[in-house]
């Protein structure tokens, strides 16, 4: 079985880079306790090698580490079907407002010919989206696909 690589340690770096490394390290430590497919581990290791191979410490280094973390999250979501806490609630909140809320608000506004009812529809869509997202988050937790981490967008 292939192990997830370690991040190299950096000495005397700024607070932004230290924070980015800590977030990525916490993600990697959580993943070590999961049974991941070998192909996924190889792709994650490729990202870690890129981070470890970054030469020098400059202003672009924290952004480089953040992009690598984002690519790892995308791999986990697409190939490993692993999601962070609240992933579906966050996703469906926006979808609910756009897909359900706006049409409901327009339908409420049309008979009275008054746009004041549009926010009511958006609020209904928000609550529908959060409900659907909460159900999907609960299902992911029950199936063991939810990581005990929050992802910052």
Backbone as CSV, one residue per row, in Angstrom:
resi,resn,N_x,N_y,N_z,CA_x,CA_y,CA_z,C_x,C_y,C_z
1,UNK,0.840,-1.178,0.000,0.000,0.000,0.000,0.886,1.243,0.000
2,UNK,0.486,2.230,-0.775,1.256,3.453,-0.923,0.869,4.435,0.186
3,UNK,1.876,5.055,0.786,1.654,6.035,1.851,1.619,7.445,1.276
4,UNK,0.902,8.317,1.935,0.885,9.729,1.558,2.191,10.351,2.039
5,UNK,2.829,11.119,1.171,4.108,11.744,1.490,3.952,12.808,2.571
6,UNK,5.078,13.133,3.200,5.120,14.184,4.212,5.487,15.509,3.558
7,UNK,4.994,16.583,4.111,5.420,17.910,3.678,6.788,18.202,4.272
8,UNK,7.639,18.851,3.510,8.937,19.216,4.064,8.736,20.330,5.074
9,UNK,9.621,20.402,6.033,9.523,21.451,7.044,10.262,22.684,6.556
10,UNK,9.710,23.809,6.863,10.306,25.082,6.480,10.687,25.838,7.743
11,UNK,11.837,26.462,7.689,12.291,27.253,8.829,12.215,28.729,8.494
12,UNK,11.859,29.513,9.487,11.880,30.966,9.382,11.081,31.479,8.175
13,UNK,9.786,31.171,8.181,8.904,31.648,7.103,7.863,32.584,7.698
14,UNK,7.190,33.294,6.855,6.178,34.255,7.303,4.923,33.591,7.825
15,UNK,4.054,34.380,8.447,2.831,33.819,9.031,1.850,33.273,7.994
16,UNK,1.767,33.901,6.817,0.843,33.402,5.787,1.246,32.012,5.321
17,UNK,2.523,31.827,5.045,3.000,30.526,4.581,2.886,29.482,5.686
18,UNK,3.159,29.870,6.909,3.028,28.940,8.041,1.584,28.471,8.164
19,UNK,0.623,29.406,8.022,-0.802,29.047,8.089,-1.195,28.107,6.960
20,UNK,-0.751,28.408,5.738,-1.086,27.572,4.585,-0.526,26.157,4.768
21,UNK,0.715,26.067,5.243,1.312,24.762,5.479,0.565,23.992,6.569
22,UNK,0.134,24.693,7.616,-0.588,24.027,8.709,-1.913,23.459,8.213
23,UNK,-2.626,24.217,7.384,-3.909,23.753,6.843,-3.686,22.524,5.966
24,UNK,-2.688,22.578,5.088,-2.407,21.443,4.211,-1.946,20.235,5.015
25,UNK,-1.128,20.470,6.047,-0.649,19.368,6.885,-1.806,18.698,7.616
26,UNK,-2.763,19.493,8.102,-3.931,18.932,8.792,-4.762,18.068,7.841
27,UNK,-4.916,18.520,6.598,-5.630,17.736,5.595,-4.914,16.414,5.332
28,UNK,-3.599,16.460,5.171,-2.834,15.240,4.887,-2.869,14.272,6.057
29,UNK,-2.818,14.796,7.278,-2.899,13.923,8.463,-4.257,13.228,8.534
30,UNK,-5.317,13.935,8.190,-6.658,13.338,8.182,-6.751,12.250,7.119
31,UNK,-6.137,12.496,5.962,-6.203,11.527,4.867,-5.423,10.252,5.171
32,UNK,-4.406,10.344,6.016,-3.611,9.154,6.349,-4.444,8.097,7.066
33,UNK,-5.528,8.528,7.698,-6.387,7.588,8.426,-7.512,7.035,7.559
34,UNK,-7.576,7.466,6.301,-8.595,6.979,5.380,-7.997,5.930,4.458
35,UNK,-8.820,5.012,4.030,-8.396,3.985,3.084,-8.671,4.512,1.675
36,UNK,-7.644,5.099,1.065,-7.793,5.720,-0.247,-7.267,4.794,-1.340
37,UNK,-7.848,4.853,-2.534,-7.335,4.064,-3.653,-5.912,4.504,-4.016
38,UNK,-5.131,3.564,-4.528,-3.726,3.860,-4.837,-3.580,4.968,-5.869
39,UNK,-4.439,4.987,-6.880,-4.360,6.025,-7.903,-4.557,7.413,-7.315
40,UNK,-5.468,7.534,-6.376,-5.725,8.805,-5.722,-4.533,9.220,-4.864
41,UNK,-3.958,8.271,-4.144,-2.783,8.561,-3.314,-1.617,9.018,-4.190
42,UNK,-1.455,8.392,-5.349,-0.384,8.806,-6.259,-0.589,10.242,-6.739
43,UNK,-1.825,10.608,-7.049,-2.097,11.975,-7.494,-1.874,12.982,-6.365
44,UNK,-2.261,12.616,-5.145,-2.027,13.491,-3.994,-0.530,13.640,-3.763
45,UNK,0.206,12.536,-3.860,1.658,12.582,-3.682,2.324,13.464,-4.738
46,UNK,1.782,13.461,-5.940,2.316,14.326,-7.000,2.168,15.796,-6.611
47,UNK,1.023,16.146,-6.034,0.812,17.526,-5.566,1.771,17.865,-4.428
48,UNK,1.977,16.935,-3.514,2.886,17.175,-2.388,4.316,17.342,-2.894
49,UNK,4.703,16.539,-3.876,6.042,16.681,-4.450,6.221,18.054,-5.083
50,UNK,5.165,18.571,-5.719,5.252,19.910,-6.302,5.436,20.965,-5.211
51,UNK,4.703,20.826,-4.103,4.840,21.774,-2.997,6.231,21.659,-2.379
52,UNK,6.683,20.429,-2.157,8.012,20.224,-1.571,9.127,20.688,-2.500
53,UNK,8.885,20.644,-3.796,9.904,21.035,-4.762,9.943,22.520,-5.056
54,UNK,9.035,23.300,-4.477,9.013,24.738,-4.717,10.289,25.344,-4.144
55,UNK,11.038,26.014,-4.979,12.313,26.595,-4.569,12.124,28.012,-4.060
56,UNK,12.782,28.295,-2.993,12.757,29.650,-2.450,11.489,29.943,-1.686
57,UNK,11.550,31.041,-0.957,10.388,31.488,-0.201,10.133,32.925,-0.649
58,UNK,9.029,33.118,-1.344,8.693,34.448,-1.834,7.214,34.716,-1.596
59,UNK,6.735,35.825,-2.080,5.342,36.224,-1.851,4.351,35.295,-2.531
60,UNK,4.780,34.593,-3.589,3.873,33.704,-4.325,3.778,32.315,-3.692
61,UNK,4.640,32.009,-2.754,4.672,30.665,-2.161,3.367,30.305,-1.437
62,UNK,2.788,31.178,-0.582,1.513,30.802,0.063,0.398,30.526,-0.938
63,UNK,0.336,31.303,-2.006,-0.696,31.081,-3.024,-0.464,29.763,-3.749
64,UNK,0.792,29.407,-3.965,1.118,28.130,-4.606,0.644,26.960,-3.739
65,UNK,0.885,27.058,-2.431,0.453,26.004,-1.502,-1.074,25.943,-1.454
66,UNK,-1.734,27.099,-1.472,-3.201,27.131,-1.449,-3.786,26.486,-2.703
67,UNK,-3.166,26.736,-3.863,-3.654,26.111,-5.105,-3.465,24.596,-5.057
68,UNK,-2.356,24.138,-4.494,-2.128,22.700,-4.369,-3.177,22.079,-3.453
69,UNK,-3.501,22.759,-2.358,-4.533,22.264,-1.444,-5.881,22.189,-2.156
70,UNK,-6.185,23.203,-2.943,-7.449,23.223,-3.683,-7.509,22.067,-4.680
71,UNK,-6.388,21.778,-5.347,-6.368,20.654,-6.300,-6.547,19.325,-5.566
72,UNK,-5.970,19.198,-4.381,-6.140,17.971,-3.597,-7.598,17.815,-3.192
73,UNK,-8.243,18.899,-2.737,-9.663,18.828,-2.385,-10.500,18.406,-3.583
74,UNK,-10.182,18.972,-4.756,-10.936,18.629,-5.966,-10.777,17.146,-6.281
75,UNK,-9.556,16.620,-6.135,-9.334,15.185,-6.357,-10.162,14.349,-5.382
76,UNK,-10.161,14.763,-4.123,-10.908,14.019,-3.107,-12.402,14.028,-3.403
77,UNK,-12.918,15.162,-3.837,-14.342,15.265,-4.122,-14.739,14.464,-5.353
78,UNK,-13.927,14.532,-6.393,-14.293,13.883,-7.655,-13.981,12.395,-7.667
79,UNK,-12.790,12.013,-7.240,-12.378,10.615,-7.349,-12.594,9.820,-6.074
80,UNK,-12.398,10.458,-4.924,-12.553,9.743,-3.665,-13.923,9.900,-3.048
81,UNK,-14.729,10.821,-3.605,-16.059,11.130,-3.082,-16.010,11.512,-1.606
82,UNK,-14.877,12.090,-1.177,-14.736,12.570,0.187,-15.012,14.064,0.200
83,UNK,-15.769,14.506,1.189,-16.151,15.914,1.255,-15.888,16.455,2.656
84,UNK,-15.668,17.768,2.772,-15.510,18.367,4.101,-16.863,18.544,4.786
85,UNK,-16.817,18.873,6.055,-18.034,19.120,6.823,-18.780,20.298,6.207
86,UNK,-20.077,20.152,5.999,-20.905,21.227,5.474,-20.778,21.476,3.980
87,UNK,-20.142,20.578,3.258,-19.905,20.769,1.826,-21.219,20.894,1.056
88,UNK,-22.111,19.941,1.255,-23.362,19.939,0.500,-24.289,21.069,0.927
89,UNK,-24.292,21.427,2.205,-25.128,22.539,2.660,-24.681,23.832,1.982
90,UNK,-23.376,24.041,1.900,-22.854,25.237,1.246,-23.185,25.233,-0.248
91,UNK,-23.017,24.098,-0.876,-23.291,23.983,-2.301,-24.774,24.215,-2.600
92,UNK,-25.636,23.544,-1.863,-27.067,23.613,-2.133,-27.716,24.909,-1.661
93,UNK,-27.060,25.642,-0.770,-27.612,26.927,-0.355,-27.681,27.868,-1.565
94,UNK,-26.602,27.947,-2.305,-26.592,28.789,-3.502,-27.502,28.264,-4.592
95,UNK,-27.464,26.947,-4.778,-28.335,26.348,-5.790,-29.805,26.546,-5.456
96,UNK,-30.136,26.402,-4.184,-31.527,26.566,-3.766,-32.041,27.965,-4.033
97,UNK,-31.196,28.965,-3.756,-31.625,30.342,-4.013,-31.810,30.584,-5.508
98,UNK,-30.885,30.053,-6.316,-30.946,30.311,-7.755,-32.006,29.460,-8.450
99,UNK,-32.046,28.181,-8.135,-32.918,27.252,-8.853,-34.360,27.293,-8.334
100,UNK,-34.514,27.381,-7.028,-35.863,27.375,-6.461,-36.345,28.774,-6.094
101,UNK,-35.476,29.556,-5.460,-35.884,30.832,-4.876,-36.338,31.873,-5.867
102,UNK,-35.545,32.090,-6.902,-35.903,33.129,-7.873,-37.213,32.793,-8.588
103,UNK,-37.397,31.567,-9.093,-38.694,31.268,-9.732,-39.886,31.370,-8.773
104,UNK,-39.691,30.938,-7.524,-40.790,31.054,-6.556,-41.088,32.523,-6.292
105,UNK,-40.042,33.324,-6.133,-40.236,34.758,-5.911,-40.920,35.436,-7.074
106,UNK,-40.535,35.057,-8.287,-41.202,35.632,-9.464,-42.668,35.213,-9.530
107,UNK,-42.925,33.961,-9.196,-44.312,33.476,-9.214,-45.158,34.204,-8.176
108,UNK,-44.564,34.508,-7.018,-45.305,35.252,-5.995,-45.496,36.720,-6.383
109,UNK,-44.528,37.268,-7.112,-44.569,38.685,-7.476,-45.520,38.982,-8.632
110,UNK,-45.687,38.042,-9.536,-46.463,38.294,-10.749,-47.933,38.650,-10.494
111,UNK,-48.673,37.901,-9.688,-50.108,38.234,-9.539,-50.346,39.637,-8.966
112,UNK,-49.500,40.074,-8.050,-49.686,41.392,-7.447,-48.926,42.480,-8.209
113,UNK,-48.123,42.060,-9.192,-47.300,42.985,-9.970,-46.447,43.859,-9.050
114,UNK,-45.847,43.189,-8.055,-45.053,43.891,-7.057,-43.803,43.063,-6.763
115,UNK,-42.646,43.647,-6.927,-41.378,42.917,-6.779,-40.994,42.671,-5.324
116,UNK,-41.762,43.149,-4.391,-41.425,42.981,-2.983,-41.489,41.517,-2.542
117,UNK,-42.145,40.682,-3.317,-42.268,39.273,-2.953,-41.072,38.438,-3.423
118,UNK,-40.218,39.007,-4.222,-39.039,38.282,-4.723,-38.125,37.808,-3.588
119,UNK,-37.820,38.639,-2.588,-36.968,38.157,-1.485,-37.591,37.015,-0.694
120,UNK,-38.907,36.963,-0.631,-39.568,35.857,0.073,-39.272,34.545,-0.651
121,UNK,-39.330,34.571,-1.969,-39.001,33.375,-2.752,-37.552,32.970,-2.575
122,UNK,-36.643,33.942,-2.525,-35.225,33.629,-2.331,-35.005,33.010,-0.959
123,UNK,-35.706,33.515,0.057,-35.591,32.933,1.398,-36.124,31.494,1.420
124,UNK,-37.202,31.259,0.707,-37.746,29.893,0.608,-36.732,28.990,-0.098
125,UNK,-36.132,29.471,-1.181,-35.125,28.698,-1.897,-33.902,28.420,-1.047
126,UNK,-33.487,29.402,-0.236,-32.350,29.216,0.668,-32.639,28.106,1.659
127,UNK,-33.827,28.130,2.257,-34.161,27.099,3.241,-34.306,25.725,2.595
128,UNK,-34.854,25.666,1.380,-34.933,24.382,0.666,-33.532,23.849,0.362
129,UNK,-32.652,24.738,-0.104,-31.284,24.342,-0.420,-30.530,23.848,0.804
130,UNK,-30.684,24.554,1.921,-30.020,24.118,3.155,-30.564,22.777,3.641
131,UNK,-31.855,22.566,3.461,-32.450,21.284,3.866,-31.892,20.136,3.024
132,UNK,-31.863,20.334,1.720,-31.328,19.292,0.833,-29.852,19.054,1.131
133,UNK,-29.084,20.135,1.296,-27.664,20.010,1.605,-27.423,19.315,2.936
134,UNK,-28.240,19.630,3.926,-28.106,18.972,5.231,-28.362,17.479,5.144
135,UNK,-29.356,17.097,4.357,-29.655,15.671,4.167,-28.472,14.977,3.499
136,UNK,-27.905,15.621,2.462,-26.763,15.016,1.762,-25.518,14.972,2.640
137,UNK,-25.307,16.002,3.481,-24.183,15.980,4.426,-24.342,14.847,5.429
138,UNK,-25.560,14.664,5.921,-25.816,13.578,6.863,-25.559,12.218,6.206
139,UNK,-25.977,12.083,4.964,-25.759,10.833,4.236,-24.255,10.578,4.045
140,UNK,-23.500,11.622,3.697,-22.050,11.471,3.521,-21.385,11.075,4.834
141,UNK,-21.827,11.659,5.947,-21.258,11.307,7.258,-21.567,9.856,7.613
142,UNK,-22.803,9.439,7.324,-23.210,8.060,7.619,-22.414,7.061,6.796
143,UNK,-22.082,7.426,5.538,-21.323,6.533,4.655,-19.814,6.618,4.878
144,UNK,-19.373,7.486,5.784,-17.947,7.620,6.075,-17.192,8.404,5.006
145,UNK,-17.878,9.232,4.244,-17.244,10.014,3.182,-16.965,11.447,3.602
146,UNK,-17.247,11.783,4.853,-17.063,13.145,5.307,-15.800,13.244,6.158
147,UNK,-14.933,14.180,5.807,-13.714,14.419,6.568,-14.014,15.415,7.682
148,UNK,-13.364,15.264,8.824,-13.580,16.148,9.968,-12.830,17.459,9.800
149,UNK,-12.994,18.078,8.657,-12.342,19.350,8.363,-13.345,20.259,7.692
150,UNK,-13.145,21.545,7.853,-13.927,22.521,7.099,-13.040,23.060,6.006
151,UNK,-13.576,23.206,4.824,-12.813,23.744,3.705,-13.153,25.216,3.552
152,UNK,-12.121,26.015,3.504,-12.326,27.440,3.257,-12.158,27.689,1.789
153,UNK,-13.162,28.308,1.203,-13.128,28.568,-0.244,-12.246,29.725,-0.586
